[in-house]
Amino acid sequence: MRGYKAIAEWAKDLGPKARERFGYRSIAKRYIVPSESIIQDVLVRSLSILLLLLLCSGGMQPSVRKIKVSD
């Protein structure tokens, strides 16, 4: 899927068993599909946290050019 709208449409097409496995919120034994904006918000926040963790752990260190300094 490409784009938040496509992901939201895919989520709406899931059957009840798949919705349950994904942990959708349930009201009166019906699983509520998150809106496109909620899906976008979750993905953006998740990717931001992942990037922050990678940067803090040293997993994405920028390359550093060593410059020789003469006396």
C-alpha positions as CSV (number, residue, x, y, z in Angstrom):
1,M,0.0,0.0,0.0
2,R,1.2,3.5,-0.7
3,G,-0.1,6.5,1.1
4,Y,-2.2,6.9,4.2
5,K,-5.5,6.7,2.3
6,A,-4.6,3.4,0.8
7,I,-3.6,2.0,4.1
8,A,-6.9,3.2,5.7
9,E,-8.8,1.6,2.8
10,W,-6.9,-1.7,3.4
11,A,-7.7,-1.5,7.1
12,K,-11.4,-1.1,6.4
13,D,-11.4,-4.1,4.1
14,L,-10.1,-6.4,6.9
15,G,-12.5,-9.0,8.3
16,P,-13.4,-9.3,11.9
17,K,-10.8,-11.9,12.8
18,A,-8.0,-9.8,11.3
19,R,-9.3,-6.7,13.0
20,E,-9.2,-8.6,16.3
21,R,-5.6,-9.7,15.7
22,F,-4.5,-6.2,14.9
23,G,-6.0,-5.1,18.2
24,Y,-8.7,-2.8,16.9
25,R,-10.9,-1.1,19.5
26,S,-14.1,-2.9,20.0
27,I,-17.6,-1.5,20.8
28,A,-20.5,-3.9,21.3
29,K,-18.5,-6.8,19.7
30,R,-17.7,-4.7,16.6
31,Y,-14.1,-3.7,15.8
32,I,-13.8,0.0,15.0
33,V,-11.4,0.8,12.1
34,P,-9.1,3.8,12.9
35,S,-9.5,6.8,10.6
36,E,-6.9,7.8,8.0
37,S,-5.7,10.7,10.2
38,I,-5.2,8.3,13.2
39,I,-3.2,5.9,11.0
40,Q,-1.1,8.8,9.7
41,D,-0.5,10.1,13.2
42,V,0.6,6.7,14.5
43,L,2.9,6.0,11.6
44,V,4.5,9.5,11.8
45,R,5.0,9.3,15.5
46,S,6.4,5.7,15.3
47,L,8.9,6.6,12.6
48,S,10.0,9.7,14.5
49,I,10.6,7.6,17.7
50,L,12.4,4.9,15.7
51,L,14.7,7.5,14.1
52,L,15.4,9.1,17.5
53,L,16.3,5.8,19.0
54,L,18.6,5.0,16.1
55,L,20.4,8.3,16.4
56,C,20.7,8.1,20.2
57,S,22.0,4.5,20.1
58,G,24.7,5.4,17.5
59,G,23.0,3.2,14.9
60,M,23.1,6.0,12.3
61,Q,26.3,7.9,13.0
62,P,27.2,10.3,10.2
63,S,30.5,9.6,8.5
64,V,33.3,11.9,9.7
65,R,36.2,12.9,7.6
66,K,39.5,12.9,9.5
67,I,41.6,15.9,8.7
68,K,45.3,15.7,9.3
69,V,46.5,18.9,11.0
70,S,50.2,19.7,10.6
71,D,52.2,21.4,13.3
